[in-house]
Amino acid sequence: MFILAKIVGVAILVWFAMSAKAQGEYWLRWVMVGLIGYWLTWFILYFTLSIPVLPTFAALAVVYFIRKKLLYDSEKTN
C-alpha cells in the first residue's frame, strides 16, 4: 500500500504544479501546501485506522478541497 501512496503523492505534486502555473502563481508554494496536506492526512489516518487503502483515498479527497481553496484564493486576488 505504500507504493500506492507514493504514486498518488507524485501525482499530487504534478497536479498542483500544473494548476499553479495555469493560474500564474508560484508553483513551489502550491506543491508544498498540497504535499504537506496529503502526507499529514495520510499519516494521521494510517496510524489511527487499520484499513490500509482508506488513508490514500481520504487524503486525496482532502487535497482536492485544498486545491479548490487555492484556486478560489488565486481567482479572488486576480
Summary of the structure (lengths in Angstrom):
residues: 78
radius of gyration: 13.1
end to end distance: 40.2
largest distance: 43.7
contacts: 221
relative contact order: 0.17
helix: 87%
strand: 0%
